[in-house]
Amino acid sequence: MAAIIITKDNFNEIKDGEKRVLLDFYAAWCGPCRMLAPIIEQIAEENPEFTVGKINVDEEPELANAFGVTSIPSLFVLEKGEIIAQSMGAKPKEQILKMLKG
């Protein structure tokens, strides 16, 4: 399944779902974000046991503020609505999977 575009309108249903969630905070103009994008899509496609979502910080500043995002890309892993892991900057796929799988 492809990564889901998350907005403030669908965030709560994603956050409160049964699956562990990977959130990718990004912006279209961000070089490292563009480098990370295909990796995030691969993770979404290869790991249906997780929900993978992308949040554009320019379009969803309220969500970015709620998570205290000060640098992009920023990745957060949620379980039952709680942040259990987070990371800033582009990371290799293996590190993201390790963070996601705990």
C-alpha positions in Angstrom: 0.0 0.0 0.0 1.3 3.4 -0.9 2.0 6.1 1.7 -1.0 8.1 2.7 -1.1 11.9 2.4 -2.1 13.0 5.9 -4.0 16.2 6.7 -5.5 17.5 9.8 -8.8 16.1 8.5 -7.7 12.5 8.4 -4.9 12.5 11.1 -7.0 11.3 14.0 -8.3 8.2 12.2 -4.7 7.3 11.2 -3.2 8.1 14.6 -5.9 6.0 16.5 -5.7 3.0 14.1 -4.6 -0.5 15.2 -1.4 -0.4 13.2 1.9 1.2 14.2 2.3 4.4 12.2 5.3 6.0 10.4 4.9 9.7 9.8 7.2 11.5 7.4 7.1 15.3 7.7 8.4 16.8 4.5 8.3 19.8 2.1 8.3 19.7 -1.7 11.3 22.2 -1.8 13.4 20.1 0.6 16.3 18.2 -1.1 16.8 15.6 1.7 13.0 15.1 1.7 13.0 14.3 -2.0 15.9 11.8 -1.5 14.0 10.1 1.3 10.6 10.0 -0.6 11.3 6.8 -2.6 12.5 5.0 0.6 9.3 6.0 2.4 7.3 4.7 -0.5 9.2 1.4 -0.5 8.6 0.9 3.2 4.9 1.6 2.7 4.7 -0.9 -0.2 6.8 -3.7 1.5 5.3 -3.4 5.0 1.5 -3.6 5.0 1.5 -4.3 8.7 2.3 -0.6 9.2 0.5 2.6 8.2 2.9 5.0 6.4 1.9 8.6 6.1 3.4 11.8 4.6 2.7 15.2 6.0 3.6 18.3 4.0 4.7 20.9 6.6 3.8 23.8 4.3 0.2 22.6 3.8 -0.3 21.3 7.4 1.6 23.7 9.7 -0.8 22.8 12.6 0.4 19.1 12.5 4.0 20.1 12.2 3.6 22.4 15.2 1.8 19.8 17.2 4.8 17.4 16.8 7.4 20.2 17.4 8.9 19.7 13.9 11.8 22.2 13.6 13.8 20.4 10.9 12.8 18.3 7.9 12.7 15.5 7.0 11.4 14.4 10.4 10.1 10.9 11.1 7.9 9.8 13.9 6.7 6.4 14.9 3.3 6.2 16.7 1.8 3.3 18.5 -1.8 3.7 19.9 -1.4 7.5 19.3 1.8 7.8 21.3 5.2 8.8 19.9 7.5 5.8 20.5 10.4 6.9 18.2 11.5 9.9 16.2 14.4 10.9 14.0 15.5 14.0 12.1 17.2 14.1 8.7 17.4 11.6 5.9 18.2 8.1 7.0 18.9 4.8 5.2 16.0 2.4 4.8 17.5 -0.1 7.3 17.6 2.5 10.1 14.0 3.6 9.4 12.8 0.0 9.5 14.7 -0.6 12.7 13.0 2.4 14.3 9.6 1.4 12.9 9.8 -2.2 14.0 11.3 -1.3 17.4 
